């Protein structure tokens, strides 16, 4: 009896904004993600892999080149710079409207607090 595995999700974040992480070089982080794909394919050659990068890095060209016959879906979120730009604009708006907080958390007049639900990012973008 053959065991069929569900897809394996491999997450990555090639471009990091957190200074606390040990591995900060994008080349190193890319290498280790590709190494992870390679190891999974070595262990279970017909496994379905899903690679999702949260920093906007598109693994598709590298995966096609290195693993042309593998079943790998690649997803990536738009660069975090977009979110940082939104947050900067929202923070500036909160400060200019005499909102009593300088941060986004705990501010009841702030769009994030008012729209704390799925897809609130679009509402923030529309309100700024």
N, C-alpha and C positions, 0 to 999 in steps of 0.2 A: 504494500500500500504506500503510495507516494504522499508525502506531506507537502501541502501547498502553504507557503508562508504568505501572510498579508504583506503589502508593500512596507518597506523599511524607510522611515523618514530620517534623512540626514540633514541636520540644520547647520548653517554656517553664518558667519558674520565676518567677511573679509576685511572690511574697513571699520575698525573699532573706534568708538568715541570714549570708552571707559579707560582711564589711566591705570586702573587697578589690575587689569589682565596682564598675564605674563608674556603671552605671545602676541606681539603688536604688529609685526611686519606682515603686510598683505601677502608677500610671496610665500612666507612660511605658512600662513593660514590657508592659502590656496593649496599648497603642497599637501598639507595634512588632510584637507577635505578630499582631494583626489586619491590620497593614500587610503582613506577610509572606504571610498568607493571600490578601489582595487581589492582591499581585504574582504569586503562583503562578497564581491564577485568570485574571489578565490574560494571562500567558504561555501557559498551557495551560488553556483554559476548562473542559474536561471532566475535569480531573485529579482523582484521588481523594486527599484530604488526610486525615491523621490528626494531630490536635493532642493532645499529652500534656503536662500541667502537673504538675510534681513538688512543687508547694507547696500543692496542694489547691484551686486556683482553677478554677472550672467555667466554661469558655468557651461552653458550649452555648447559653445565652440570647443572648449577644452574636453568636455565629455564626448562629443562626437569624434574628436581627433583621437583621444586616448582609448575610448571604449566604444568603437563604432557598432558593435553587435549587441551591446548591453541594453537592457530595458530600463532606461533611466529618464525620468521626467525632471525637468529643471524649472524652478520658479525663483523669481527674485522680486523683492519689494523695491519700490522706487527709492532712490538715495535718501538717506536720513537728512541730508541738507534741506530737503523740502520741509520736513517736519520741524527742523531747527528754525528755519525761516518763519514758519507759521507760529511757533512758540514765541519767537522774538517779537513778532508783530502783536500777538495776543497779550504778551506781558507789557509791551509798550502801551497798548490800548488800556489795559487795566490800570497802569500807573497814571496815564493821562486823565482817566475818569475818576481820579481820587479814590480808587479802590484801596481799602486799608491794608491790603497785603501786597508784599513785593514778590511773592511766589504764587504759583498757580494753585497750590493745594489749599483747601480750606477757605476758599474765597467764594462766597455764595453768589456774588454778582458776576463771577467770571464765567465765560461761555463753557469752559470745561465742566464746571460744577453744575451748571444749568442743564447741560446736555450730556450727562454721564450715561450714555447708552451706546449700543452698537452704532457704528458709523458717525460717532460724534465729531470725528475729524473733519468731515465735510461741512458740518454745521459751524465748526470753528472757522473754517476757511471762508465760508459765506458771510460770517458775522464780522470779519476783520476788514 
